Amino acid sequence: MSKLSEERKKEIQEDKEHAKQLLKDKVAFDKSFEETFNTYDKNKDGIIDFVEYHEFLSNFLAKMGRKCYNIANMTMQWERADKDKNGEITKDEFKKEFTKRMNEFAYS
């Protein structure tokens, strides 16, 4: 596993501080969530499918300075996020996942 540069570590720390601020400001958090949802809902059908979720989680992990999950782990993460097990992640389910991921990132 490659080591992160000092510059990249600093960027990650700044991103963590930004995430903490978002978590404290409901209006800013909701705006960030809406922008994120709209970015990853590629076909604008109001849900996140597996491919869209994979892209979201891969990008989120990269932002955290972590490696992407393998397909088995990605599938497990998908199944956890799809609370009602209907094969899609609704906006409400995605908001819970987004909130969880932001908290993990901000306070890791």
C-alpha positions in Angstrom: 0.0 0.0 0.0 1.4 3.4 -1.0 2.0 6.0 1.6 0.1 9.3 1.3 2.2 12.4 0.7 2.2 15.1 3.3 0.3 17.4 1.0 -2.4 14.7 0.5 -2.6 14.2 4.3 -3.1 17.9 4.8 -5.9 17.9 2.1 -7.6 15.0 3.9 -7.4 16.8 7.2 -8.9 19.9 5.7 -11.7 17.8 4.2 -12.3 16.2 7.6 -12.7 19.7 9.2 -15.1 20.7 6.4 -17.1 17.5 7.0 -17.3 18.3 10.8 -18.6 21.8 9.9 -21.2 20.4 7.6 -22.4 18.0 10.2 -22.9 20.9 12.6 -24.8 23.1 10.1 -28.1 21.4 9.0 -28.7 23.8 6.1 -25.2 23.4 4.7 -25.4 19.6 5.2 -28.7 19.3 3.4 -27.3 21.3 0.5 -24.2 19.1 0.3 -26.4 16.0 0.5 -28.7 17.2 -2.3 -25.7 18.1 -4.5 -24.2 14.6 -3.8 -27.4 12.8 -4.5 -27.9 14.7 -7.7 -24.3 14.0 -8.8 -24.6 10.2 -8.4 -28.2 9.8 -9.5 -26.9 9.8 -13.1 -30.2 8.8 -14.8 -32.2 11.2 -12.6 -34.7 8.5 -11.6 -34.7 9.5 -7.9 -32.9 6.4 -6.7 -29.3 5.2 -6.5 -28.7 1.9 -8.3 -25.7 -0.3 -7.7 -23.5 1.3 -10.3 -24.2 4.8 -9.0 -23.6 3.6 -5.5 -20.3 2.0 -6.5 -19.2 5.3 -8.0 -20.2 7.3 -4.9 -18.5 4.9 -2.5 -15.3 4.6 -4.6 -15.0 8.4 -4.8 -15.8 8.9 -1.1 -13.2 6.4 -0.1 -10.6 8.0 -2.4 -11.4 11.4 -0.8 -10.7 9.8 2.6 -7.4 8.4 1.2 -8.5 4.8 1.3 -8.5 2.1 -1.3 -11.7 1.1 -3.0 -13.5 -2.0 -1.8 -13.4 -5.2 -3.8 -16.6 -6.3 -5.4 -17.6 -8.6 -2.6 -17.2 -5.9 0.0 -18.9 -3.3 -2.2 -21.9 -5.7 -2.5 -22.0 -6.1 1.3 -21.9 -2.3 1.7 -24.7 -2.0 -0.9 -26.9 -4.5 0.9 -26.4 -2.6 4.2 -27.4 0.7 2.6 -30.5 -0.9 0.9 -32.5 -1.0 4.1 -35.7 -2.3 2.6 -33.9 -4.8 0.3 -35.7 -3.8 -2.8 -32.6 -3.6 -5.0 -32.4 0.2 -5.0 -31.3 2.9 -2.6 -34.0 5.6 -2.1 -33.2 9.2 -1.3 -33.9 8.6 2.4 -31.8 5.5 2.5 -29.0 7.4 0.7 -29.2 10.3 3.2 -28.7 7.8 6.0 -25.7 6.3 4.2 -24.3 9.7 3.4 -24.7 10.9 7.0 -23.0 7.7 8.3 -20.1 8.1 5.9 -19.7 11.7 6.7 -19.5 11.0 10.4 -17.1 8.1 9.9 -14.8 10.4 7.8 -15.1 13.5 10.0 -14.3 11.6 13.2 -11.9 8.9 12.0 
